[in-house]
Amino acid sequence: MREGGLWLGSRFSMIRRTAQLALLVFGAGLAQLPALADSAIAPFEPLPQPLTLQDALRLSGENHPNLRLARAGVLAAQIRLQKVESSFGASVLLELQPRAASKASVSGVDFQNDSRYGLVWRKRLTDFGRSASRREVAGATLQAKQAIYEARHGRHTLEIMERFFAVTLADYAYQMHDERMAISYFRYTRMLERQTRFEQYSDLEVRYTRMLERQTRFEQYSDLEVAEREVTYRQQYVARLQADLQRRQTRHQLALALGRPGELSGELVMPDLAVYRKREVPKYADLVDRVILSSPALQFLRHDVAAAKAAIDVARKLNSPVLSAELEAREYVNSTSSSRDRYRANLKFSMPLFDGTGGRNIEVALAQNTLLHKQAALASSEYVVREEVLMLLHELEVNRAEEAAAQAQETYRGYYQDRSRAMYELELRSDLGDAQAAAAEAMLESIRVDFERALLWTQLDSLLGLPSALIQEN
């Protein structure tokens, strides 16, 4: 008994030292957690001022929550794949069994030390195809998650471009409304001033003033006309205020799209979109098959269908046999019994013979139903993509016509503004203010058409699984 007690004491001391070492390692891991947290929330590179579209696309990176969610999905699929692949890995167990026993074969003997310890090596050799099917499911799921990430990345690029263009358009719209408000305010105050001055004259002065007004082409304004001008001014003021607030709103939306809430960009550089002007609109028949083959959204659904097919095989092999091997090496305090093997090699074959619950058939039926659902979703999405491609091509054709119309309008407004300026310089009656506002509006329309064309081509690139042409060019 004393020898057994000494043996148990040494074993318990070894276990205690192992536990202490594990606690030290765990504590070291906890000490590193703040550093990992600090690196996760490290400050971003500040946005350059002024901000270009290429910088916006570059600095958006992987910081946006939508992209982090998609990347986390990819990581989870990778972990599940590793879990499936590790099912055939070998495992080694340390078994410690401190115990005391009173042998029935030895009468009159009190409890004796009957402790034992050993190492057990186990490995699954084969499950006759079930793990291979599970690996196929996990691999297809991983590819599906990667396709989802690519699709979200393409949508995020499109969102950044939309937000960037919206800020630029809001700035130009504000300039246009500011010009219109200034003109309406000048006309309203001038009319009000003349009406007020006219009301101060006597009857004789009124007749004399009217004579001068006819000679100098001035007119007396009624209360109705003054009120009308005031209404126009107030309406233009409201439009200008809305345009000013829209500038802040669009900058806030751009900051959120960049994953930088609260970091509003003061000045943006007009992007060079010449790469999109050089493109020719393709034929629908030439493009639609490429899109259906390459679209990340459809790639996701195809991999999802492949995973569903493999899941049916997994369900069919639910009760498949398992062949495994074990190697054991043990030491005993009391090794007198003949049944106590120091070394042992086992080859174990396990096979279910009867399952009265019908679980396998139910799992197969559910997997087949899931496959039908995903195949229908794939076919439906292909229809949607075909319609989307045709719609984008039609919009590109319309955009090309809008571009010609906008250029003609801008040219006309430029000529009209030059004529109005010349008449103003000759001190003739002129509408120079209206001409300047109309020219600004024509320029705004040209910019809008240019931005719309870039967004349409970016959507097509995204459907083809291609990065933005601006990123490729950069």
Secondary structure, 3 states (H helix, E strand, C coil): CHHHHHHHHHHHHHHHHHHHHHHHHHHHHHHHHHHHHHHHCCCCCCCCCCECHHHHHHHHCCCCHHHHHHHHHHHHHHHHHHHHHHHHCCEEEEEEECCEECCCCCCCCCCEECCEEEEEEEEEEECCCHHHHHHHHHHHHHHHHHHHHHHHHHHHHHHHHHHHHHHHHHHHHHHHHHHHHHHHHHHHHHHHHHHHHHCCCCHHHHHHHHHHHHHHCCCCCCHHHHHHHHHHHHHHHHHHHHHHHHHHHHHHHHHHHCCCCCCCCCCECCCCCHHHHCCCCCCHHHHHHHHHHHCHHHHHHHHHHHHHHHHHHHHHCCCCCEEEEEEEEEEECCCCCCCCCCEEEEEEEECCCCCCCCHHHHHHHHHHHHHHHHHHHHHHHHHHHHHHHHHHHHHHHHHHHHHHHHHHHHHHHHHHHHHHHHHHHCCCCCCHHHHHHHHHHHHHHHHHHHHHHHHHHHHHHHHCCCCCHHHHHC
